[in-house]
Amino acid sequence: MFGKKKKTIDYDKTGKTAVLRCSICTGEKVAGFKDDSTGRFEEIMLIRNSSDLEEFKQIYGVDEITKEY
């Protein structure tokens, strides 16, 4: 009846791309944004399953996310 309201957070889409950073050794996945000019990665959220990834996409309004190892 009174569900949580989903909030969208804006980010600078011109200078940053959404990236899913995956560890080959441990299998850990972290979603965040990579600065295109400097290559610096900003960690936002630990991804444990597919619902966490969908939540990240919904919160930040991201349609496509690239994987980086």
C-alpha positions in Angstrom: 0.0 0.0 0.0 2.7 2.5 1.0 5.7 1.3 -1.0 9.0 3.1 -1.2 9.3 5.8 -3.8 12.1 5.2 -6.2 14.4 8.2 -6.4 16.6 9.0 -9.4 19.9 10.6 -8.8 21.4 12.7 -11.6 25.0 12.6 -12.6 27.2 14.3 -15.2 26.5 12.1 -18.3 28.8 14.1 -20.6 32.0 13.3 -18.7 31.3 9.9 -17.1 30.2 6.5 -18.3 28.6 3.7 -16.2 30.9 0.8 -15.6 30.6 -2.6 -13.9 34.0 -3.4 -12.6 34.5 -7.2 -12.2 37.2 -9.0 -10.4 38.6 -12.1 -12.2 39.9 -13.7 -8.9 37.1 -13.2 -6.5 34.1 -12.6 -8.7 33.3 -9.3 -6.9 31.3 -6.8 -8.9 31.2 -3.1 -8.2 29.1 -0.6 -10.2 30.2 3.0 -10.6 31.2 5.7 -13.0 34.4 6.2 -14.9 35.6 9.7 -15.8 36.3 9.7 -19.5 39.1 12.3 -19.3 41.1 11.0 -16.4 40.1 7.3 -16.3 39.4 7.6 -12.5 36.7 5.1 -11.3 34.2 6.1 -8.6 32.7 3.2 -6.8 29.0 3.6 -6.0 27.4 0.2 -5.2 28.4 -3.4 -4.6 26.5 -5.8 -6.9 25.7 -9.1 -5.4 22.9 -10.3 -7.7 20.9 -9.2 -10.8 18.4 -7.3 -8.7 21.2 -5.1 -7.3 22.3 -4.3 -10.8 18.7 -3.4 -11.9 18.4 -1.2 -8.8 21.6 0.7 -9.7 20.3 1.2 -13.3 17.0 2.5 -12.0 18.4 4.8 -9.4 20.9 6.5 -11.8 18.7 6.2 -14.9 21.3 4.1 -16.8 20.2 2.0 -19.7 23.5 0.4 -20.7 26.5 -0.5 -18.5 29.9 -1.7 -19.7 32.0 -4.4 -18.0 35.6 -3.8 -17.1 38.0 -6.4 -15.7 
